[in-house]
Amino acid sequence: MMSESNPVFVKIDKYKEILSIVDVVNKKVLHVKQLLAELEDFKTKEEEEIMNWEKSMEEISQKIESMQEELSQE
């Protein structure tokens, strides 16, 4: 089996159309990459916020528990 590459002939107008399509696809890919980066950033911020809420709820629970213990001793 020979591995020769044969020349490919494409009409100039089709070549320009292909370049245009490739450019549009490339721009769309870059846009999607940017959106994914933004989503990742949003997800990270959301996770941090949830962790802060959980920490706050834990602190509130501990304070309530402490108050209940003090009140039950009196």
Secondary structure as the mmCIF struct_conf table of DSSP 4:
data_model
#
loop_
_struct_conf.conf_type_id
_struct_conf.id
_struct_conf.beg_label_comp_id
_struct_conf.beg_label_asym_id
_struct_conf.beg_label_seq_id
_struct_conf.end_label_comp_id
_struct_conf.end_label_asym_id
_struct_conf.end_label_seq_id
HELX_LH_PP_P HELX_LH_PP_P1 GLU A 4 PRO A 7
HELX_RH_AL_P HELX_RH_AL_P1 ILE A 12 GLN A 73
#
